[in-house]
Amino acid sequence: MTLAAGVVATAAFAAGGAVAHHGWNWAEDEQTELSGTILSVVVAPPHPSLEVETASDGVWRIELGNPRQTERAGFTEESARPGDPVVVLGNRALQAGERRMKAVRITIAGKAFDVYPERIHTE
């Protein structure tokens, strides 16, 4: 293998890993809404997240965008606290029984934070 081929192969492998980690292939195409109470808020790399307890399904991990993207949506550490009610619009995990969702919009106290506005499906 030449040096150039090795560099290309390494770059392709690295890009594939990044896509697998940061992509949407682990989530359903259909968007659903989930309502519950925030248990915790983490605004840290690689992805800010919420733990949300629902009345019927238990605790869910809600993943937001990367920290800068989440901040551009207006969501910061001061935007939500444990105990706040939340409505999440997003894509649930494909794996049955996995309580994880990638949020495209979260709504807290009537304020919507569009984390992925380009991905919000309107009916």
N, C-alpha and C positions, 0 to 999 in steps of 0.2 A: 504494500500500500504506500502510495506517495504521501509526502507531508501534506499536500493540498487536499487529497482525498481524506486523510485523517482529520484535518481541521473541519471539513464539510461534514463528515460523519459525526464528529463530536458536537458541532453546532446543531445538527438535526436532532440528535439525542436530547440535548439540553432544551431545545425548543419544544420537543414533544413532551418532556416532563413538565415544562411550564404550562403548556396547554392543558395537560391532564389535571394539574393542580388548580389552575385558575379558570378553567372552562366551565361550561354549563352541562357537559355530557352526563353528569351524575344526577341531574335533576329532570323532572317531568317537563314536557313542553307546555302543558296546561297550567295556567295560573289559578291558584285558589286563595281564599282568604282565611286567615286564622286569627281568632280573638283570644286574648288572655291577659294575664297580669305579669309584668316584668319582675323577674327574680334577681337578675344581675345585668349590668351593662359593662362591656369591655370595649374601649376605643383604643385599640393597639394593633400593630401589624401582626400577621399579614392581613387579617380582615377583622374589623370591629364586629362584635356580635352581641346578641341578647340571649338570655335564657328566659323563656316565656312559659308560664304554667297555664294550661287550658283547663276548662271545667271538665272536658270529656276525654282528652287524650294524654294528659300528663304534661311533662316538661319537654319543650322543644328548644333546639338550638337554632337561632335565626342569624344567618350570616349576612352581613352588609357588604358594601364595596370596600376597596382598599381605603386606608385612612384619609387620603386626600380627596378621593371621590365622595366618601361619606360626608366629609366636612363641606365639600362643594354643595351637597344636597341640603346643608344647613344643620346637619346633625352633629352635635358635639357631646362631650361628657356631661354638660349641663342640661341637655335636651330631655333626659329621662332619668328616672330614679326607680329603684326597686319599689314595688307597690303600685306603680302607674299602670292603668289599663292601656292596652295597645291593640291595634288592628294591623295585621301584616298582610300585604298582598305579595305573593311570590310563587316560586316553583319548589314544590316538595321533592325530596329525595326519591329516586326511582326504586331504591331497595326497600322492599316491604318491611314495615316495622321500624324503619329508621326515622326518628323524629328530628329531622333537619330540613331547613328551608332556606333558599336563597331569596332574600327580600328584594323586590323592585321598588316597593313603597312601604313605609311604615307611617302610621298615624297615631299621634299621642296628643291627648287633650285637644282634639280637633285640628291639630297642625299636621299636615302631610309633609313627609320628607321623601322626595322622589330620588332614590339612590340610583336607579337605572331608568331614567325617564323614557329612553328610546325603546325599552323592552316592555313597557306597560301596555298590555292588551286592552284596548277599549272595545266595548261591545256596541 
